[in-house]
Every structure is written in structure tokens, then in C-alpha cells.
Amino acid sequence: MSIKIRNPFLLRASERIESDAGFLRLYSPLVLDYFIDIQSAGKLWDTVFFIRSSPGAGKSSLLRLFEPNSLLTLQNRKSGDEFKEVFKKLKKIDAVSDSTIQILGVNLTFTRNYELLENFSGIEAGNRERLFYSLLNSRIITATLRSVLALKRLQFPEDLSRIEFIYPNTKLYFKRIIVPCNGQVLYEWAAGIERSIYELLDSFLPMTQTSIEGHNELFSIEALRPEYIKVDGQPVFKRILFMFDDVQKLSVKQRDILIAHLLEKRSNVSLWLSERLEAMNNLRTNVGRDYEELNLENYWKDRESKFEKLLISIAAKRAAESREDVEFALDSQLNEFDLTDVFNEAKYILFAKIKELTAGTSKFDLWKEHLFNFDGTTQEICQLAKLMEILVNRNLAKPELALNYTLSLQEFQEKTDEKTITASRLFLSKQFALPYYFGMGMLAKISTNNIEQFLGFSSPLYERMLSMNLNMTNVAITAKDQDKEIKKIANDKWKELQKMIPESTLVIRFLENLGSFCNNETYRATAPYAPGVTGFYIDATRTIRLINEDDWISNEIFTDLQLVLDTCLAYNLLHVKETMQGKKGQKKNVYYLNRWICVKFDLPLSYGGWRTKKPDDLLRWTRR
């Protein structure tokens, strides 16, 4: 029986949801469609697979799904309405069958203590790598033994002796232990290595040549194959999946050594490496023959409607877990009746502006006739008037010959596109203080393809719905109240930055300058980059120092800028989107503001509007 809470949107990271059943009830499996696709192409298993994203995008939840306790819970409840969709998708990728669990998930989370090996002066440089492999091998073996017992519903460490490890050891990986052996012997050996390494780090004494068993490679993932592991004489699983979480917490050298080793060995094991996009140097990866990669934010960026569907599913599942029985409801339309006076005033002002702009010319007479006789609501008339104002400004800004010909209505329609329509709605909202950030679609965009960010905005909104329910009123939040609440949440998050991030003064100054720049470019009268500017591309070839795009990153002149960009990426304040523009086949990495920061600076939430900046210009944004 589950214990329901008042506001389930307050539950964030999966590791903080203790119950496996509770985790599975709240988990929305749409991302598994990606795995189904690559499974059908034969690329899911027996390969190295990178899962990358900013914090809160769902990496750890995805890994937890494949842990033994999650799969056991799912297997036992597969017919339940809350679980059947997840089960069916996992069945399609051969993780489970109707009667068995096919895969042993082994999850190893990295912590910063691995860096102690790298920085410990008592260890010679040549031995640090060997001890790093030793520590990894010991922890992988221990984690695997724990997972085997969990999958068989046995107790750790009491039942270790029931595990049979029948690896032949022909390559002599195990030098201080006789194999085959049972799980108890294997565990004591692995635990002894880990204990010895930490005793060394605690002692601050030099390492002797024979004191700790050093390893030259990561042999554990090769030795721990399904055919070499039995429990009570019976095979346990069909496939083993090693999951390394928070790989970014290794030192740069350790991470490079590990990845190079794994790609070189190509041991035909299923190995998933999950890491944050923490720095510019791990943005560029060449997915090819040796490994696959899933960037969660990029995956959802190309599937906006599907991500919105995911969030709707998450919201419904969360609301169902509330003891108050209140649905998550957002009004998707403006309340025009309450805004009657605002729209009437806006119509008057916009008509006057267009008359002023077109005074002295008959060029726009047909356009104005269309506007002044338009048969629509006051809101629709105001939107059309703001759109026309932008197109008139664009036409007047062109250095054309003074030919006073009349533009046709067809030409007005040809000059109208979706981006300019979106810009006109943004401009209208800005000028007359109308709600702009409202509706589930807008909330999905604000979430920036990040589930935890969605929950961060949804939680206060749901709290308001709960309060409205107490007052026996309609719980659907109006557009005006949504806009107000969302802006408040964004402003509160902005105030928290000073406490949350390192080098906050530099970062905040940079973001303030970037936000101000984007705002100025967005609200130009002609809307030249409709619907607006929310990002930048770094072109080092235009800098006065003439350093190329790759070299500026390592140039000490730009240390502050490198620090700011790395911090912004690590804390999901900026994210990078690859775009094709310029020479044929040329790819550019565009840095976009996180969408909640767009709310802070009254910017649109769409992509595509960006400007090219020199490293010199960006560096100045960190200094003034």
C-alpha cells in the first residue's frame, strides 16, 4: 500500500524516491522508444553507450530502471495499469520476458574520492593508474555480487557463498586468489583491495611495491560474464549491463584513461556511461563504430511534441499520487472577458501607431483597409495590428526607391510567417503587460528538456491548485496567474544563483549582459531575428587576435570566459545546440540560454534566433 503525499511534485530526483514501486509509478517510459529503435538496429547491447545530459534530465532515473529491485518489482506488477506500459517497452528491448528477467543491471556511481588517487603525492605517477584500475575492478565486482543476490532475492552478505564464480582465469587476471571460487571468497578479495587503497590514502605514507595488488586494466567487466556466474548451480541471467553513473566526477585524466581503455578493448560487453555535460571539451563526440551516444536534451529538442506528451504523463502520474485528488490543470487560453479594457486600449494605440508610421504614403492603404475592417475578436485584431506594425517597419527600413506603389494584401500574406507571428504575440504581451508564459506547451518549453526543471516549476503551480481546491473553486489556473507565478519562480531561481554556483559574480554578470543583449536584439521594431534572440555562436576567426575556434578555448587570455561557460554548462544555465549554417555541411555549436532565464529577461522560448559573437566580446561581458 503506497503512502500518498499532498504535493508529489516536490519529489525530484529518483534516488530520493525510496520505494521501487513508487519510483515505477511515477516513471514515464517514453524515452525507452529511443532504445527500442536502436535495439531494432542491433546497436543497444554489447557496446559502449554514453548517456549525457545536464543535471535533472533523467539519467539516474533511466539507470535505476534497470537495477534488479526495479525489474523485480515490475515483473511482479506487470499487469497493473501503472506498470504495464513500462514492462511492455522493456520487453521489446529484451530486458525482461513474461516469465524472467533477462538482464543483470550493475550500477556503480562515481564520487569525487577517485580524484584522491590522482592527487596523492605518496603514489608514483606510474602506480596511480594501476591503483585506479584496482579500485574500479574491486568495486565493480562487489557491485555485481550485490546485484546477483538482489536479483535472486537473497541476502547480502549472508548468501555470498551460494554464488559460484567459474571464470577459468586463463589470462591470470586473478593473481592472489584461486578461481573458480565462491562469491564469499571473491567478495573478500575485492573488499580487501578497496580497504588497502583507502588505508594507503589515509596513511600519507609512500606505497611499497608489494603492499597493494595493482591492476593494469579493467578486467572485471570481461571476467563477469553470464556464463561464469551461477547461483546454487543454476544460471542467473542472460546478459549483464554495467552502468557507470556520474563519470564526470572522475579527474580529467582518469576519465580519459577509462574511456580510451574501454573503446580500445571493445570486449563486447554492455556498458553504459552516464555523465553530465560539464565542460566544453565533452560537447564534441564522434559517434561511430565503437560506441553509441544519447544526449537526452538533444533527443527531446528534436521531439518537442513528444516531450510535452512526456510531461503531461509525468504530471498526471504525480497528481494521481496526491492524497488531495486534484488534477494538474493549466488554462491554455487568455481570459478575454477580463482583459476587455486592456485589448480595447491596445487596439486604439496600435491603430494610431500604424497611422503614424504610414502617414504621407498610400503604399500601405490596402493593408490598413484589411486591418480596419477585419472581422475578428478584439484580441485577434490587436495581434493582426502588431504583426502589421512589424511588417510596415521592415518595409520602411529598406533602402528602396521612392516609388509610392500600393502593396497588395497578397504581399502582406507572403511576408507573414510563423516566426513573425510569434514575435508579434510576444511584442503585444510585452507592450501591454498581457500574459505570455502560460499553458502546458509553454511550460514544456520552459522546462528546457529537463524533467527536474519541469517539476521545479510545476510544484508551486500545483500548490496553487491545491489551495484553490480548498476554496471549492475551479483548480485550473488562469493564464494571468500562470504567467505571474512562472515569472516569480524564474526570479526566485535567479536570486538563488549567487548561493548555488561557483564564481557566481562572474557568471551572473555575464548572464545579465547576455540577457540584456538578447532583449535589445529581440525587441527591435523590425523583429529582424524573429521570434527573438536567445543565444550566441562563438566565431574566434573574427577576433583581433586571429586565433582559431579550437585554440581560443585553451588560451589563458580567455580563462574567465572559459570558466564562465564551463560553469554555465555544468549548472544548466546555458545549453549547446548543434546547427547547420554557412558553408555546406558546416556545423556550429550555438549556446542558448536555459528557457527559465529567457522568462527572466522577457524572451521567447523558441530556438533559431542567435547572433555571432567574438570571444573578446564575450570576455567583456564577464568584466562589466
C-alpha positions as CSV (number, residue, x, y, z in Angstrom):
1,M,0.0,0.0,0.0
2,S,1.5,3.3,-1.1
3,I,1.6,6.3,1.2
4,K,0.3,9.4,-0.7
5,I,1.6,12.9,0.0
6,R,0.0,16.3,-0.5
7,N,2.2,17.6,-3.3
8,P,4.0,14.8,-5.2
9,F,5.6,17.4,-7.5
10,L,8.0,18.1,-4.6
11,L,9.6,14.7,-5.1
12,R,12.5,15.3,-7.5
13,A,15.5,13.0,-8.1
14,S,14.7,9.3,-8.4
15,E,17.3,8.5,-5.7
16,R,15.1,10.4,-3.3
17,I,12.1,8.2,-4.0
18,E,12.8,5.3,-1.7
19,S,10.1,2.8,-2.8
20,D,10.8,1.0,-6.1
21,A,7.1,0.7,-6.7
22,G,6.7,4.4,-6.0
23,F,9.5,5.2,-8.4
24,L,8.0,3.0,-11.1
25,R,4.5,4.5,-10.7
26,L,6.0,8.0,-11.3
27,Y,8.3,6.9,-14.1
28,S,7.2,7.8,-17.7
29,P,8.9,5.5,-20.2
30,L,8.7,7.5,-23.4
31,V,12.5,7.7,-23.7
32,L,12.5,3.9,-24.0
33,D,11.2,4.4,-27.5
34,Y,14.7,5.5,-28.4
35,F,16.2,2.3,-27.0
36,I,13.5,0.3,-28.9
37,D,14.6,1.9,-32.2
38,I,18.4,1.2,-31.7
39,Q,17.6,-2.3,-30.4
40,S,15.9,-3.0,-33.7
41,A,19.0,-1.7,-35.5
42,G,21.2,-4.1,-33.3
43,K,23.1,-1.3,-31.6
44,L,21.8,-1.4,-28.0
45,W,23.6,-4.3,-26.4
46,D,27.3,-5.4,-26.4
47,T,28.6,-1.9,-26.9
48,V,29.8,1.1,-25.0
49,F,26.9,3.6,-24.7
50,F,27.2,7.2,-23.4
51,I,24.2,8.9,-21.8
52,R,24.8,12.6,-21.4
53,S,22.7,15.5,-20.2
54,S,22.5,18.4,-17.8
55,P,21.5,17.7,-14.2
56,G,17.9,16.6,-13.8
57,A,17.3,15.4,-17.3
58,G,16.6,11.8,-16.2
59,K,19.9,10.0,-16.5
60,S,19.9,8.4,-13.0
61,S,16.2,7.5,-13.3
62,L,16.9,5.7,-16.5
63,L,19.7,3.7,-14.9
64,R,17.6,2.9,-11.8
65,L,15.0,1.4,-14.1
66,F,17.5,-1.4,-15.0
67,E,18.5,-2.2,-11.4
68,P,17.4,-5.7,-10.0
69,N,14.9,-4.3,-7.5
70,S,13.2,-2.2,-10.1
71,L,12.9,-5.1,-12.5
72,L,11.7,-7.5,-9.8
73,T,9.0,-5.0,-8.8
74,L,8.0,-4.5,-12.4
75,Q,7.9,-8.3,-13.0
76,N,5.6,-8.8,-10.1
77,R,3.2,-6.0,-11.1
78,K,3.4,-6.1,-14.8
79,S,-0.4,-6.3,-15.3
80,G,-1.1,-3.2,-13.2
81,D,-2.2,-0.1,-15.1
82,E,0.6,1.9,-13.6
83,F,3.3,-0.6,-14.7
84,K,2.2,-2.3,-17.9
85,E,3.5,0.3,-20.3
86,V,7.0,0.3,-18.8
87,F,7.0,-3.5,-18.8
88,K,6.0,-3.8,-22.5
89,K,8.7,-1.4,-23.6
90,L,11.4,-3.2,-21.6
91,K,10.2,-6.5,-23.1
92,K,10.7,-5.0,-26.6
93,I,14.4,-4.5,-25.8
94,D,14.9,-7.9,-24.3
95,A,15.4,-6.7,-20.7
96,V,12.6,-8.8,-19.5
97,S,10.3,-11.6,-20.7
98,D,6.9,-12.7,-19.4
99,S,8.5,-15.1,-17.1
100,T,12.1,-14.0,-16.4
101,I,14.4,-11.0,-16.0
102,Q,16.9,-11.3,-18.8
103,I,19.4,-8.7,-17.7
104,L,21.5,-8.1,-14.6
105,G,21.9,-4.3,-14.1
106,V,25.0,-3.4,-12.1
107,N,25.0,0.3,-11.1
108,L,28.3,1.9,-9.9
109,T,28.1,5.6,-9.1
110,F,31.4,7.5,-9.2
111,T,32.2,10.0,-6.5
112,R,34.9,12.7,-6.1
113,N,37.0,10.4,-3.9
114,Y,38.5,8.8,-7.1
115,E,40.4,12.0,-7.5
116,L,42.3,11.4,-4.3
117,L,44.3,8.8,-6.1
118,E,45.2,11.3,-8.8
119,N,46.3,13.9,-6.3
120,F,48.0,11.8,-3.7
121,S,51.7,12.6,-3.6
122,G,52.6,9.4,-1.9
123,I,51.9,7.4,-5.0
124,E,54.2,7.5,-8.0
125,A,52.6,8.6,-11.3
126,G,53.0,5.1,-12.8
127,N,51.2,3.5,-9.9
128,R,48.2,5.8,-9.8
129,E,46.7,4.3,-13.0
130,R,47.2,0.8,-11.7
131,L,45.6,1.6,-8.4
132,F,42.7,3.3,-10.2
133,Y,42.1,0.1,-12.2
134,S,42.4,-1.9,-8.9
135,L,39.8,0.2,-7.2
136,L,37.5,0.1,-10.2
137,N,37.8,-3.7,-10.5
138,S,37.1,-4.3,-6.8
139,R,34.1,-2.0,-6.8
140,I,32.6,-3.5,-10.0
141,I,33.0,-7.0,-8.6
142,T,31.4,-6.0,-5.3
143,A,28.5,-4.2,-7.0
144,T,28.0,-7.3,-9.3
145,L,27.8,-9.7,-6.3
146,R,25.3,-7.4,-4.6
147,S,23.1,-7.3,-7.8
148,V,23.2,-11.0,-8.3
149,L,21.9,-11.6,-4.7
150,A,19.3,-8.9,-5.2
151,L,18.1,-10.5,-8.4
152,K,17.7,-13.9,-6.7
153,R,16.1,-12.3,-3.6
154,L,19.0,-13.4,-1.4
155,Q,20.7,-11.6,1.4
156,F,24.0,-9.7,1.3
157,P,26.5,-10.7,2.7
158,E,24.9,-13.8,4.2
159,D,24.3,-15.7,1.0
160,L,27.5,-14.8,-0.9
161,S,28.7,-18.4,-0.6
162,R,25.8,-19.6,-2.8
163,I,27.3,-17.7,-5.8
164,E,29.7,-19.7,-8.0
165,F,32.3,-17.8,-9.9
166,I,33.7,-20.2,-12.5
167,Y,35.9,-17.9,-14.6
168,P,38.8,-20.0,-15.9
169,N,41.4,-17.3,-15.3
170,T,43.4,-18.3,-18.3
171,K,44.7,-14.7,-18.6
172,L,45.8,-14.7,-15.0
173,Y,43.9,-11.6,-14.1
174,F,43.4,-13.0,-10.5
175,K,46.9,-13.4,-9.0
176,R,46.2,-13.5,-5.3
177,I,43.0,-15.6,-5.3
178,I,42.3,-19.1,-6.6
179,V,39.5,-19.1,-9.1
180,P,37.0,-20.7,-9.7
181,C,35.7,-19.8,-6.3
182,N,32.5,-18.9,-4.5
183,G,31.1,-15.4,-4.1
184,Q,32.3,-15.1,-0.5
185,V,35.9,-15.6,-1.4
186,L,35.6,-13.3,-4.4
187,Y,34.0,-10.6,-2.3
188,E,36.6,-10.8,0.5
189,W,39.4,-10.4,-2.2
190,A,37.7,-7.4,-3.8
191,A,36.9,-5.8,-0.4
192,G,40.4,-6.3,0.7
193,I,41.8,-4.4,-2.3
194,E,39.4,-1.4,-1.7
195,R,40.2,-1.4,2.0
196,S,44.0,-1.4,1.4
197,I,43.8,1.5,-1.1
198,Y,41.9,3.6,1.5
199,E,44.3,2.7,4.2
200,L,47.1,3.9,1.9
201,L,45.3,7.2,1.3
202,D,44.7,7.7,5.0
203,S,48.2,6.9,6.0
204,F,50.1,9.6,3.9
205,L,53.0,7.1,3.7
206,P,54.7,6.1,0.4
207,M,53.3,3.0,-1.3
208,T,55.6,-0.1,-1.2
209,Q,56.0,-2.2,-4.4
210,T,54.1,-5.2,-3.0
211,S,51.7,-3.7,-0.4
212,I,48.6,-3.4,-2.7
213,E,47.6,-5.5,-5.7
214,G,47.8,-3.3,-8.7
215,H,46.0,-4.0,-12.0
216,N,47.0,-3.0,-15.5
217,E,43.5,-3.0,-17.0
218,L,39.8,-3.1,-16.2
219,F,39.4,-6.9,-16.5
220,S,36.4,-7.2,-14.2
221,I,33.9,-6.4,-17.0
222,E,35.4,-9.2,-19.1
223,A,35.5,-11.8,-16.3
224,L,32.0,-11.1,-15.0
225,R,30.1,-12.7,-17.9
226,P,26.8,-14.6,-17.5
227,E,28.3,-17.9,-18.3
228,Y,30.8,-17.5,-15.4
229,I,28.2,-16.7,-12.7
230,K,25.8,-19.2,-11.2
231,V,23.7,-19.4,-8.0
232,D,23.1,-22.8,-6.5
233,G,24.5,-24.3,-9.7
234,Q,22.0,-22.5,-12.0
235,P,22.5,-19.7,-14.5
236,V,21.1,-16.4,-13.2
237,F,20.7,-14.1,-16.2
238,K,21.1,-13.8,-19.9
239,R,23.0,-10.5,-20.1
240,I,24.9,-8.2,-17.8
241,L,24.6,-4.4,-18.1
242,F,27.3,-2.4,-16.3
243,M,26.1,1.2,-15.6
244,F,28.7,3.8,-14.6
245,D,26.9,6.9,-13.3
246,D,28.4,10.4,-12.7
247,V,31.5,9.7,-14.8
248,Q,32.2,13.4,-14.8
249,K,33.3,13.2,-11.2
250,L,36.5,11.4,-12.2
251,S,39.5,13.5,-12.8
252,V,40.1,14.6,-16.4
253,K,43.0,12.1,-16.7
254,Q,41.0,9.2,-15.1
255,R,38.1,9.9,-17.4
256,D,40.3,9.9,-20.4
257,I,42.1,6.8,-19.4
258,L,38.9,4.9,-18.7
259,I,37.1,5.8,-21.9
260,A,40.2,5.2,-24.1
261,H,40.7,1.8,-22.4
262,L,37.0,0.8,-22.9
263,L,36.9,1.8,-26.5
264,E,40.2,0.1,-27.2
265,K,39.3,-3.2,-25.5
266,R,35.9,-3.5,-27.2
267,S,35.1,-6.5,-25.1
268,N,31.6,-6.9,-26.4
269,V,30.1,-6.1,-23.1
270,S,27.0,-3.9,-22.5
271,L,28.4,-0.8,-20.7
272,W,26.5,2.5,-20.2
273,L,28.4,5.6,-19.0
274,S,26.3,8.4,-17.7
275,E,27.7,11.8,-17.2
276,R,26.8,15.5,-17.1
277,L,27.7,17.9,-19.9
278,E,30.1,19.7,-17.5
279,A,32.6,21.3,-19.8
280,M,33.2,22.4,-23.4
281,N,35.6,19.6,-24.0
282,N,33.0,16.9,-23.8
283,L,30.5,18.6,-26.1
284,R,32.0,17.2,-29.2
285,T,31.9,13.5,-29.7
286,N,32.1,11.5,-32.8
287,V,29.5,8.7,-32.6
288,G,30.7,5.9,-34.8
289,R,31.7,2.3,-35.0
290,D,33.0,2.0,-31.4
291,Y,30.2,3.4,-29.3
292,E,26.7,5.0,-29.3
293,E,25.6,8.1,-27.5
294,L,22.3,9.5,-26.2
295,N,22.2,13.2,-25.3
296,L,18.9,13.4,-23.5
297,E,18.3,17.2,-24.1
298,N,19.2,16.9,-27.8
299,Y,16.9,13.9,-28.1
300,W,13.9,15.8,-26.7
301,K,14.8,19.0,-28.6
302,D,14.0,17.3,-31.9
303,R,10.8,15.8,-30.4
304,E,9.1,18.8,-28.8
305,S,5.6,17.3,-29.1
306,K,6.7,14.0,-27.6
307,F,8.5,15.8,-24.7
308,E,5.3,17.7,-24.0
309,K,3.4,14.4,-24.0
310,L,6.1,13.0,-21.6
311,L,5.5,16.0,-19.2
312,I,1.7,15.6,-19.4
313,S,2.2,11.9,-18.5
314,I,4.5,12.8,-15.6
315,A,2.1,15.5,-14.3
316,A,-0.9,13.0,-14.5
317,K,1.1,10.4,-12.6
318,R,2.3,12.8,-9.9
319,A,-1.2,14.3,-9.4
320,A,-2.6,10.7,-9.1
321,E,-0.2,10.2,-6.2
322,S,-1.6,13.2,-4.3
323,R,-3.9,12.4,-1.4
324,E,-5.9,15.5,-2.3
325,D,-7.1,14.0,-5.6
326,V,-6.6,17.2,-7.6
327,E,-5.7,17.1,-11.3
328,F,-2.9,19.2,-12.7
329,A,-4.8,21.7,-14.8
330,L,-3.5,24.8,-16.7
331,D,-5.7,27.1,-18.6
332,S,-4.4,27.3,-22.2
333,Q,-6.3,30.4,-23.3
334,L,-6.4,34.1,-22.2
335,N,-9.5,35.1,-20.3
336,E,-10.6,37.7,-22.9
337,F,-13.6,39.0,-21.0
338,D,-11.4,40.0,-18.0
339,L,-9.0,41.7,-20.4
340,T,-11.6,43.6,-22.4
341,D,-10.4,47.0,-21.3
342,V,-6.7,46.1,-22.0
343,F,-7.5,44.9,-25.5
344,N,-9.6,47.9,-26.3
345,E,-6.9,50.3,-25.3
346,A,-4.3,48.2,-27.2
347,K,-6.4,48.4,-30.3
348,Y,-6.7,52.2,-30.1
349,I,-2.9,52.6,-29.5
350,L,-1.9,50.2,-32.3
351,F,-4.2,51.7,-34.8
352,A,-2.8,55.2,-34.0
353,K,0.8,53.8,-34.3
354,I,0.1,52.3,-37.8
355,K,-1.5,55.6,-39.0
356,E,1.5,57.5,-37.7
357,L,4.0,55.1,-39.4
358,T,2.2,55.3,-42.8
359,A,1.4,59.0,-42.8
360,G,2.3,60.6,-46.1
361,T,2.2,57.5,-48.2
362,S,-0.5,55.4,-49.8
363,K,1.8,52.4,-50.0
364,F,0.0,50.6,-47.2
365,D,-3.6,51.6,-47.8
366,L,-4.8,48.1,-48.7
367,W,-3.1,46.7,-45.6
368,K,-4.8,49.3,-43.4
369,E,-8.1,48.7,-45.1
370,H,-7.8,45.0,-44.3
371,L,-6.9,45.7,-40.7
372,F,-9.6,48.4,-40.0
373,N,-12.3,46.2,-41.5
374,F,-11.0,42.9,-40.1
375,D,-13.9,40.7,-38.7
376,G,-12.4,39.2,-35.6
377,T,-12.3,39.4,-31.8
378,T,-10.5,42.4,-30.2
379,Q,-7.6,40.1,-29.3
380,E,-7.3,38.9,-32.9
381,I,-7.4,42.5,-34.2
382,C,-4.7,43.5,-31.8
383,Q,-2.5,40.6,-32.8
384,L,-3.0,41.4,-36.5
385,A,-2.2,45.1,-35.8
386,K,1.1,44.3,-34.1
387,L,2.0,41.9,-36.9
388,M,1.3,44.6,-39.4
389,E,3.3,47.2,-37.4
390,I,6.4,44.9,-37.6
391,L,5.9,44.3,-41.4
392,V,5.4,48.1,-42.0
393,N,8.6,48.8,-40.1
394,R,10.5,46.3,-42.1
395,N,9.3,47.7,-45.4
396,L,10.1,51.3,-44.3
397,A,13.6,50.3,-43.2
398,K,14.5,49.0,-46.7
399,P,16.6,51.4,-48.8
400,E,14.2,51.3,-51.7
401,L,13.5,53.9,-54.5
402,A,10.8,56.4,-53.6
403,L,8.1,54.6,-55.6
404,N,4.7,55.2,-54.0
405,Y,3.1,52.0,-55.3
406,T,0.5,50.3,-53.2
407,L,1.3,47.0,-51.6
408,S,-1.3,44.3,-52.2
409,L,-2.9,42.2,-49.5
410,Q,-1.3,39.1,-51.1
411,E,2.1,40.7,-50.5
412,F,1.2,41.2,-46.8
413,Q,0.3,37.5,-46.6
414,E,3.5,36.5,-48.4
415,K,5.6,38.4,-45.9
416,T,3.8,36.8,-42.9
417,D,5.4,33.7,-41.5
418,E,5.1,31.7,-38.3
419,K,8.2,33.3,-36.7
420,T,7.0,36.8,-37.2
421,I,3.5,35.9,-35.9
422,T,5.1,34.5,-32.8
423,A,7.2,37.7,-32.4
424,S,4.1,39.9,-32.8
425,R,2.4,38.0,-29.9
426,L,5.5,38.4,-27.8
427,F,5.7,42.1,-28.6
428,L,2.0,42.6,-27.9
429,S,2.3,40.9,-24.5
430,K,5.4,43.0,-23.6
431,Q,3.8,46.3,-24.6
432,F,0.5,45.8,-22.8
433,A,1.5,43.6,-19.9
434,L,-0.5,40.7,-21.2
435,P,0.1,37.1,-20.1
436,Y,2.6,35.2,-22.3
437,Y,4.0,32.3,-20.3
438,F,1.0,30.0,-19.9
439,G,-0.3,26.7,-21.0
440,M,1.2,23.2,-20.9
441,G,3.0,23.8,-24.2
442,M,4.7,26.9,-22.8
443,L,5.6,25.1,-19.5
444,A,7.2,22.3,-21.6
445,K,9.4,24.8,-23.4
446,I,10.4,26.5,-20.1
447,S,11.5,23.0,-18.8
448,T,14.3,23.0,-21.4
449,N,14.0,19.3,-22.0
450,N,14.8,18.7,-18.3
451,I,12.3,16.8,-16.1
452,E,13.6,18.1,-12.8
453,Q,13.3,21.7,-14.1
454,F,9.7,20.9,-15.1
455,L,9.0,19.6,-11.5
456,G,10.6,22.8,-10.1
457,F,8.1,25.0,-11.9
458,S,5.2,22.6,-11.6
459,S,5.4,22.2,-7.8
460,P,4.4,25.8,-6.9
461,L,1.7,25.7,-9.6
462,Y,0.3,22.5,-8.2
463,E,0.4,24.0,-4.7
464,R,-1.8,26.8,-6.0
465,M,-4.2,24.3,-7.5
466,L,-4.4,22.6,-4.1
467,S,-5.2,25.9,-2.4
468,M,-7.9,26.6,-5.0
469,N,-9.4,23.2,-4.3
470,L,-9.7,24.0,-0.6
471,N,-11.7,27.1,-1.6
472,M,-14.0,24.9,-3.7
473,T,-13.1,26.8,-6.9
474,N,-12.1,25.6,-10.3
475,V,-8.5,24.4,-9.9
476,A,-7.4,25.3,-13.5
477,I,-5.0,28.2,-13.1
478,T,-5.8,31.2,-15.4
479,A,-3.3,32.4,-17.9
480,K,-2.7,35.6,-16.0
481,D,-1.9,33.7,-12.7
482,Q,0.3,31.2,-14.6
483,D,2.3,34.0,-16.1
484,K,2.7,35.7,-12.8
485,E,3.7,32.5,-10.9
486,I,6.1,31.4,-13.6
487,K,7.9,34.8,-13.6
488,K,8.1,34.7,-9.8
489,I,9.6,31.2,-9.9
490,A,12.2,32.4,-12.5
491,N,13.1,35.4,-10.4
492,D,13.5,33.3,-7.3
493,K,15.8,30.9,-9.2
494,W,17.8,33.9,-10.4
495,K,18.3,35.1,-6.8
496,E,19.5,31.7,-5.7
497,L,22.3,31.6,-8.3
498,Q,24.6,33.6,-6.0
499,K,24.4,30.8,-3.5
500,M,24.3,27.8,-5.9
501,I,27.1,28.3,-8.3
502,P,30.9,28.9,-8.0
503,E,32.3,32.1,-9.4
504,S,28.8,33.5,-9.2
505,T,29.8,37.1,-9.6
506,L,31.4,36.4,-13.0
507,V,28.6,34.2,-14.1
508,I,25.8,36.4,-13.1
509,R,27.4,39.5,-14.7
510,F,27.9,37.5,-17.9
511,L,24.3,36.3,-18.0
512,E,22.9,39.8,-17.2
513,N,24.9,41.2,-20.2
514,L,23.8,38.3,-22.4
515,G,20.1,38.7,-21.3
516,S,20.2,42.4,-21.9
517,F,21.8,41.9,-25.3
518,C,19.2,39.3,-26.3
519,N,16.4,41.6,-25.1
520,N,17.6,44.5,-27.1
521,E,18.0,42.4,-30.2
522,T,14.6,40.7,-29.8
523,Y,12.5,43.9,-29.4
524,R,13.9,45.9,-32.3
525,A,10.9,47.3,-34.2
526,T,11.6,45.2,-37.3
527,A,11.9,41.9,-35.3
528,P,14.9,41.0,-37.6
529,Y,15.6,37.7,-35.8
530,A,12.0,36.7,-35.2
531,P,10.7,35.5,-32.9
532,G,13.8,36.7,-30.9
533,V,17.4,36.2,-29.9
534,T,18.2,33.7,-27.1
535,G,21.7,32.5,-27.9
536,F,25.1,33.1,-29.5
537,Y,27.8,31.4,-31.6
538,I,31.4,32.0,-30.9
539,D,33.4,32.9,-34.0
540,A,37.1,33.1,-33.0
541,T,38.2,33.8,-36.5
542,R,36.7,37.3,-36.2
543,T,38.7,38.1,-33.1
544,I,41.5,40.7,-33.4
545,R,44.0,38.0,-32.1
546,L,43.1,35.8,-35.1
547,I,43.1,32.6,-33.0
548,N,41.1,29.8,-34.4
549,E,37.9,28.4,-32.9
550,D,39.7,25.5,-31.2
551,D,42.7,27.4,-29.9
552,W,40.9,30.1,-28.0
553,I,39.5,27.6,-25.6
554,S,42.9,26.9,-24.2
555,N,44.3,30.4,-24.5
556,E,44.9,31.8,-21.0
557,I,43.7,35.3,-22.0
558,F,40.2,33.8,-22.0
559,T,40.4,32.0,-18.7
560,D,37.5,33.9,-17.2
561,L,35.3,33.2,-20.2
562,Q,36.2,29.5,-20.2
563,L,35.3,29.4,-16.5
564,V,32.0,31.1,-17.0
565,L,31.0,28.9,-20.0
566,D,32.0,25.7,-18.2
567,T,30.0,26.7,-15.1
568,C,27.0,27.7,-17.2
569,L,27.1,24.3,-18.9
570,A,27.6,22.4,-15.7
571,Y,24.7,24.1,-13.9
572,N,22.4,24.0,-16.9
573,L,22.3,27.8,-17.4
574,L,23.4,27.5,-21.0
575,H,23.0,24.5,-23.3
576,V,24.5,23.9,-26.6
577,K,22.6,23.0,-29.8
578,E,24.3,22.0,-33.0
579,T,23.1,23.8,-36.0
580,M,23.9,23.6,-39.7
581,Q,24.5,27.0,-41.2
582,G,27.0,28.7,-43.5
583,K,29.2,26.5,-45.8
584,K,27.6,23.3,-46.9
585,G,27.8,20.7,-44.2
586,Q,29.3,23.2,-41.7
587,K,28.2,22.6,-38.1
588,K,28.1,25.3,-35.4
589,N,27.7,24.9,-31.7
590,V,25.2,27.6,-30.6
591,Y,25.0,28.4,-26.9
592,Y,21.4,29.1,-25.8
593,L,20.1,30.4,-22.6
594,N,18.2,28.0,-20.5
595,R,14.5,28.8,-21.1
596,W,13.8,29.8,-17.5
597,I,16.4,32.5,-17.9
598,C,14.5,33.6,-21.1
599,V,11.5,34.1,-18.8
600,K,13.6,36.3,-16.5
601,F,14.5,38.5,-19.5
602,D,11.1,38.5,-21.2
603,L,12.4,36.5,-24.1
604,P,10.7,34.0,-26.4
605,L,11.2,30.3,-25.8
606,S,11.9,29.2,-29.4
607,Y,15.3,28.2,-30.9
608,G,17.0,29.5,-34.0
609,G,17.5,33.2,-33.0
610,W,21.2,33.7,-32.3
611,R,23.9,36.1,-33.0
612,T,27.6,35.6,-33.7
613,K,30.0,37.0,-31.1
614,K,33.7,37.2,-30.8
615,P,35.5,35.7,-27.7
616,D,36.7,39.3,-27.0
617,D,33.1,40.5,-26.8
618,L,32.0,37.6,-24.5
619,L,35.0,38.2,-22.3
620,R,34.0,41.8,-21.8
621,W,30.6,40.6,-20.6
622,T,32.3,39.0,-17.7
623,R,34.0,42.2,-16.6
624,R,31.4,45.0,-16.7
